[in-house]
């Protein structure tokens, strides 16, 4: 049996489901994900836990008895899509009183009971720190709704089942209590107990930290996901080993700031001798090993090295996202010395102005950021061996009080950093943040739009220049599936996933289902897509006939020479 869920780009992801009940007795669930890689991973874990209990998943919301939206609050646009979806569900409930609607993730945590008051169609509210409780919430909602519908369908249509699990800021307690109460660890570890079928997928996300301690003035994450919690390294490595045994070849380590990772073994919280996650403490990083790390401490550099050495089945190891101040030379040395750790580093800067950085409470200045970029290039930029360093960044345009001078400094940041790709967003105030509560949004939208377009134009030129530099070089390519061109030819055109625009694939792998070949209409070749270890997208053709099928390439690493370049896309031929 197959379970599926849909991400924000409407692609379907497949995994097996253990079902102890008959399908006729099982309610069907539609799960749609909005937001970042953290949300993608949360959805995968949630789908696994619900599927193991016998729930049947569907790729069409109209076929579902239960509709769940895993939400994001970082950008206004993602929130608007969720509100639109809930409006559609309100209409649908008029004809389907027993329908269960749930809001998961950051919107649920941030808006709390106000969301149900504004949108009574919602039956389930579950924050990101309480997702381990979701199976119980779903079961209770189903029982409540069934009872209401049985006695009075009209009441059931108007009244929500109202099952709520929100942690708020309760995680910001003492280190001992916060770690001991971290029941989400069981959700992550559940993957090892319920193996996933990765026949059509070779990449996966693995979480190493949860939450954030930074409190940037524009960001809701510390409020919705709580304090920074670090998972025990043995748990992380065991999970990766289990994934490797299931056929996974590429791992992306996830955290709001992965390079903050530090696990102190001599002070671990234990319950009945079982090592528990630890609450991370804020520290100012350095170029060397964390000064606070003792001999019995696993730092981020240590963790990277251990995964590389202890899990040889993982052919590529990625991570995101990082923070510039706490990125020591020890991490750069490990990346340089371990050939299976990728040469792509995503480190948001947000602005090139020190005045803006201070207002954003970023905790570093632009000089520190440029020093970080210089050190990265010194250690990791090795085009002579086919391993050039590729950088990615984030920029916020039009933060309150941003002047033309601040904007010019951000343009300089783009030029000096030479990002392979950069996510450039117009500032949108997020309720619950310091900037929303205390700093008026005084930059006109027209000005934001103009500045945004200027930065996009600069970044496009840089991306194109970087791509052109790769022509004639050879790279190892991790093959992911059909190219966009092939999808269009087949009428299966899908919005490119994050991997197609240059971040990482991880838990949102492109459609890599078995490729059907029709020699009469297909032609002699078919175009596939893959990535270098610097996260450059490469298209290349393979024969449709012969000893090797196009399906034999998916999930494999091949060698290709770059023949053409266009912005973020490279075209090559197999060597």
Protein Blocks (a to p, Z undefined) as FASTA:
>chain_A
ZZddddfkopacddddddfbdfklpccdddddeddfklmmmmmmmmmmmmmnopacdfbf
klpfbdcddddfkbmklmmmmmmmmmmmmmmmmmmmmbccddehjllmmnmmmlmmmmmm
bmbdcdfklmmmmmmmmmmmmmmmmmmmmmommlmmmpcfkiaddekjmlmccfklmmmm
mmklmmmmmmmmmccdfklbcbdcddfbgcjfklpakbcklmmnopaddddfklmmmmmm
mmmmnopabdcdddfblmlgccdfklccceehiacddddddddddfbdcfklcfkbccfk
lmmmmmmmmmmmlmbdcdddddfklmcfklmmmmmmmmkbccbdcddekiacfklmmmno
nopafklmmmmmmmmmmmmmcfknopacdddddddehiahiafklmmmmmmmmmmnopab
dcdddddddehiaklmmmccfbcfklmmmmmmmmmmmmmmmmmmmmmmmgopacddddfb
dcfklmmmnopaccddfklnopanklmccdfbdcdddfklnojbdcdddddfkopacddd
ddfbdjbdfklmgopacddddfbdehjbccdddZZ
